[in-house]
Amino acid sequence: MDSLAAARARLPLLSLCALVRVARHPIEVIVSVFVVATVAYFFLVDAITHSSLFSNLSDVASLSLTSMHAHASSLPMFARGKDGQWHALQDLPPSDALSSDASVDMVDWFIVVDVANGTDAERALRHQYLLPEVARAAAARVADWCVWPSAQIESNGTVGEAHVCYDPHSYDALAMPRLLSGTHGLSLYQALQSLPSAVDATLQTQWRNKLALQVLAPPHPWSLVPHTESLSLRWLLSFVTSAVRRIAIVIRSADAIDVTVLLGAYLLMHGSFVHLYLSMRAFPHGLWLGTCVLLSSSFAFLFALVTANAVGLTVDPVVLSEALPFLVITVGFEKPYLLTRAFFRRAELAARPQNVDVPRGSPEADFVRTLTQRVQAEQALGLLGAQTTPTCDVAGDAACDAGPGLVRAYLIELAILLAGVVSNIHGLREFCGLAMLILLYDAVLLFTFFTAILCVALEVQRLRAPPRSRTPPPDTLDTGVTEAPAEPQRRGVRARPQHERRSLYQRIIGPVDHPLSRLKLLLLLTLVSLHLGNMLTTLSLPTTLARHHQGRASTLYDQAVTVSNLFTATVDHPAVASFLDAYTAQHPSTARVFAFSRPGVLVLWDRTQPSTHPLAALVQRAAAARRSHLSAFESVMRLWTSVASDPVIGKWLSVALVISLFLNTFLLKGIALRHPAVIEGNAVRVTAQAAARLVGAHLGDEWRKESAARAPTSMPPPPSSGPPPPEVPPSAPPRPYNEVLAHFQAHGAASLNNEEVILLVQKGHIAPYALEKTLQDLERAVVVRRAVVSRASERPVLEHSRLPYKDFDYASVLGACCENVVGYLPLPLGIAGPLLIDGHLTPIPMATTEGTLVASTSRGCKALNACGGVTTVLTQDAMTRGPVVEFPSLTSAARAKRWIDSSTGAAAIKKAFDSTSRFARLASLHTVLAGRTLFIRFATSTGDAMGMNMISKGVEAALGMMKEKHFPEMELLSLSGNYCTDKKPAAINWIEGRGKSVVAEAILRGDTVRTVLKCTVDDLVRLNTKKNLVGSAMAGSVGGFNAHAANILTAMYLATGQDPAQNVESSNCMTLMEAVNGGQDLLVSVSMPSVEVGTVGGGTGLPPQRAMLELLGVQGPHKETPGAHAQRLARIIAAAVMAGELSLMGALSAGHLIKAHMQHNRSAPATPGTASPAPRDPQFMPTMTPLVATPIADASPLARARSPAPAPAPPHDPPTPIAPPR
């Protein structure tokens, strides 16, 4: 009850009151939500049919984003031929075919046309003054975009002013819709205000009164029907059919990664549906509750769509079709499940018999209780016993249990989505905004609509299955009212142990500990991170539009543009020709291809008099149709009439009405049956209360006099069924050794405190390495081992040192990574980049204590990304193991070498080797003979594992087969004969390769080298030759022809769980640089023949390292291609090494190395008290090595004989006498 009171205190008072009101009036709440949802549905359908919900975007769907598919575009496109003239792309001669690097740019344009009535002179004035002013006023909204020369056009009696809008650096698909959406009356008003004085004032007044400006924007691809078409079942079927057809087009035209992400999202969405119904089966009416959860989420989605339409949030149907599974996963169904679980758990606790004695109250209350129990026990009436807890109280208690955690979960998800909203990325911003609205409505409906449904379900459950009769405790049946009541016992759910640690997620979320919550938060973070890193285009609006192009129904715009050829872009069109000539003048050698979108049309028409012009007639008819539309309320009522009169929908409404009447009748019957006057148990209680009143009227004074004497001063604790074993605190002093040993032999070490376990370890009864197995508590074993090691060493500082040991997953270490564990070392982890590697932006995780290393690598990534990233090639994938065997004679050894080198022997060895593993496949054998000792180098592909254990197992099987079947005289000296070579520098690894052999290459532009690396191409080439090539050769280096490849490689090894010792051979690297393209650009490559990595096994199973592998997308084995993840990791490491090499070489060339290290790599002095003081023994005193070492005297005769005789002292300089000791 204390925890419940605390939860009530944390829950806001208004929320608790609202829940109580909902629980007390569930039917009213459910009906109200249905009414609101119905109205919202009508508004949404009205918005869909009138295309007001969906954004009015430019139709760029037919434009391909690469010139290779430009001929398939339905938009007019223009390119320059070899003759220097512009041609339509489809008319371009085959000899002038586009090159693969030709870029396609999108060009928007709009036309202001005049179709108003008037004389020829008046039209001429409008054409001369008014049309240019309207066009300038419209273009002024995007002054930096529509800066190209305008063109006056005339055709078939229609005059106009055309403006081209184009930005050579970027294209915004929403710019033209924004321009057209704000141009209705403001542009005409500004144009009329800025007319020159040459126009007559009377004429200007006449134009203000009769002229109007109608904007005709290219319709959105999802405008399915004309605005005047009403809702019908046929329209709904047409809408669904069109949606399915366009989704099929999306799948055929989308990228593979987008299809994969969407397919996985849809599978997860349907899996969440199945999981919802399977989870709800544990509760009463599980099927109906699961359906109500889906209904509540659908209502939240419906309300969010209506709100998005009201606030102007862009919702594109194509993006919505792709975002739907992510929306379902975002909202999820774990919160209704957790609330349902808490609700029915509270209901079960309320209905469960409480076998406790009530504390003594008034004498009348004691008499009522005793008399009621006697009547029920003797007459065996099978009564209900105590009244059930009201539903509103159950709902309030459940909300107090699960509410704080649910609210925190909602807030965390809203915070993640808010990051996507503020990212300002098209598609992601709209998705996150809509998801936030859905989450808000889902939270409101969860604590209102769904809570009301739970209350109704509980009431129905109580009516259909009444609670069990309560059996009184046997001791109270024979006890009189004068006996003192016993101490009430606490019963219920077992409390959480105080020492139980919770994860960070559990501490943040609280009671919302559900697998779907973890998965949902991970998916949300992944989705937002991928879009923020531009690694995914699933919801990106431009790419989504570029995948969707489908025919649409004829609209006013479609009818208007067919009136004249002014609205068709051709190479001879004045606006097109003017723009192409202006662009050619600025860029004479351009190779761009321009695609002209469908133009926006601004029609200047007469609203006072009918016109015979076809375009004016279309605009006037549309305006008249808009004025004749009914009001919103009349439209909704007419829509409801049409829906109700539909034969299919009308039948469903009738069925719903029958179900509602049946449910209400059932509830009313249950309420009547549960009236206190007709419940048999309450009849007994009423009788007992009447008898108590009668008796209490005569005996009240006597009871009151004896109450003080009868009440005990203190309540004795209730007797327990069995004494529990005494729990000794971990810090308590140990018991005597003999007693501890006897207890350990009888009961084990789990019940001993830490000091007693330490005593047994010191006495040799428990091995230090077996503490985990003995104690069955991994963290406690670490604590004990720290104390044992500390007390046994000369410097006992480990036990209380600053080495951390708490809150670590030791289960992932036990038997996999380390033994005799005493803690863990936190290592700083930084992320460099991201770096574009083979077309994929990849972050570079680096665990290091060297300052400036991550920053330097990030600078190299910046330089590489600016020039297209890094291209990598994997030339070999073969881990090696070189056992050593010995033969009794040289001839036997030579015979074995020839057999292994033959095709027969190699095939036999390969068969024995490959039989030991599903992944290990022997690739090659290399033998070398030293006397009668034979070294054999096995090279093997090992899948996604680094493979040392895998290859050792295969080598052992192959050598066993050789000894058993072919060379019984052979003796295996060691599975590793240092011919591998592992963890040691060796030329064979540099020449033959070991693990993954990777070569990476990139070309950097000269300006990027100067601006980012602060040096020139010639300086880098010269320094690389002198330092990395000549300098390393002078030092006799093997594989060390680089600047600091080991730095980046080791940091990534530590971050991803690789074997740090293998950096010896893995850091073999040759960095080459040369000037290309006439010395202007830099070609850089790194060759790493022996990168030894894996993504399974060893340290890759630790949670932090596994998280970094997940960040790189290479965690665990590859599902389809064994070894692909490990190979990808090797490519990433090689590319990161290139980035580090470039940055360091640039710093050395520019002379910035020492300056950067002094600025960023100077550690602060240690804080006093953070380190243990060093002992002051002489052996520990600091010493200094002299620059010129003094000779060391040797007293041996041989040394004196070999040493030359000392030179005689000059005569004038006699030796200084030494006084004899006293």
Sequence and secondary structure as in RCSB ss.txt:
>XXXX:A:sequence
MDSLAAARARLPLLSLCALVRVARHPIEVIVSVFVVATVAYFFLVDAITHSSLFSNLSDVASLSLTSMHAHASSL
PMFARGKDGQWHALQDLPPSDALSSDASVDMVDWFIVVDVANGTDAERALRHQYLLPEVARAAAARVADWCVWPS
AQIESNGTVGEAHVCYDPHSYDALAMPRLLSGTHGLSLYQALQSLPSAVDATLQTQWRNKLALQVLAPPHPWSLV
PHTESLSLRWLLSFVTSAVRRIAIVIRSADAIDVTVLLGAYLLMHGSFVHLYLSMRAFPHGLWLGTCVLLSSSFA
FLFALVTANAVGLTVDPVVLSEALPFLVITVGFEKPYLLTRAFFRRAELAARPQNVDVPRGSPEADFVRTLTQRV
QAEQALGLLGAQTTPTCDVAGDAACDAGPGLVRAYLIELAILLAGVVSNIHGLREFCGLAMLILLYDAVLLFTFF
TAILCVALEVQRLRAPPRSRTPPPDTLDTGVTEAPAEPQRRGVRARPQHERRSLYQRIIGPVDHPLSRLKLLLLL
TLVSLHLGNMLTTLSLPTTLARHHQGRASTLYDQAVTVSNLFTATVDHPAVASFLDAYTAQHPSTARVFAFSRPG
VLVLWDRTQPSTHPLAALVQRAAAARRSHLSAFESVMRLWTSVASDPVIGKWLSVALVISLFLNTFLLKGIALRH
PAVIEGNAVRVTAQAAARLVGAHLGDEWRKESAARAPTSMPPPPSSGPPPPEVPPSAPPRPYNEVLAHFQAHGAA
SLNNEEVILLVQKGHIAPYALEKTLQDLERAVVVRRAVVSRASERPVLEHSRLPYKDFDYASVLGACCENVVGYL
PLPLGIAGPLLIDGHLTPIPMATTEGTLVASTSRGCKALNACGGVTTVLTQDAMTRGPVVEFPSLTSAARAKRWI
DSSTGAAAIKKAFDSTSRFARLASLHTVLAGRTLFIRFATSTGDAMGMNMISKGVEAALGMMKEKHFPEMELLSL
SGNYCTDKKPAAINWIEGRGKSVVAEAILRGDTVRTVLKCTVDDLVRLNTKKNLVGSAMAGSVGGFNAHAANILT
AMYLATGQDPAQNVESSNCMTLMEAVNGGQDLLVSVSMPSVEVGTVGGGTGLPPQRAMLELLGVQGPHKETPGAH
AQRLARIIAAAVMAGELSLMGALSAGHLIKAHMQHNRSAPATPGTASPAPRDPQFMPTMTPLVATPIADASPLAR
ARSPAPAPAPPHDPPTPIAPPR
>XXXX:A:secstr
 HHHHHHHHHS HHHHHHHHHHHHSHHHHHHHHHHHHHHHHHHHHHHHHTT SS      TT  SSGGGGGG SS
 EEEE TTS EEEGGGS GGG   TT  EEEEEEEEEEE     HHHHHHIIIIIHHHHHHHHHGGGTTTS S  
EEEEETTEEEEEEEE  SS   TTHHHHHHHT SSHHHHHHHHT  TTS HHHHHHHHHHEEEEEE    TT  S
 TT    HHHHHHHHHHHHHHHHHHHHHS HHHHHHHHHHHHHHHHHHHHHHHHHTTSTTHHHHHHHHHHHHHHH
HHHHHHHHHHHT    HHHHHHHHHHHHHHH SHHHHHHHHHHHHHHHHHHS          HHHHHHHHHHHHH
HHHHT     S    HHHHHHHHHHHHHHHHHHHHHHHHHHHHHHHTTT TTHHHHHHHHHHHHHHHHHHIIIII
HHHHHHHHHHHHHHS        HHHHT  TTS        SS    TT    HHHHHHTT   HHHHHHHHHHH
HHHHHHHTT   SS HHHHHHT        HHHHHHTS GGGS  TTSHHHHHHHHHHHHH TT   EEEE   E
EEEEEESSS   SHHHHHHHHHHHHHHT   HHHHHHHHHHHHHHSHHHHHHHHHHHHHHHHHHHHHHHHHHHT 
TTT HHHHHHHHHHHHHHHHHHHHHHHHHHHHHHHS SS      SS       TTS    HHHHHHHHHHH ST
TS HHHHHHHHHTTSS GGGHHHHHS HHHHHHHHHHHHHHHSSS  STTSS   SS  GGGTTTTT SS     
   EEEEEEEEETTEEEEEEEE SSTTHHHHHHHHHHHHHTTT BEEEEEEEEEEE  EEE SSHHHHHHHHHHH
HSHHHHHHHHHHHHTT SS EEEEEEEEEETTEEEEEEEEE TTB  HHHHHHHHHHHHHHHHHHT TT EEEES
  SSS  SS  HHHHHH  EEEEEEEEEE HHHHHHHSSS HHHHHHHIIIIIIIIHHHTT SSEESSSHHHHHH
HHHHHHT  GGGHHHHT EEEEEEEETTTTEEEEEEEEEEE   SBSGGGGSHHHHHHHHHHT  S  SSSTTHH
HHHHHHHHHHHHHHHHHHHHHHHHHT HHHHHHHHS      TTSS      GGGS     SS       SHHHH
HHS       TTS         
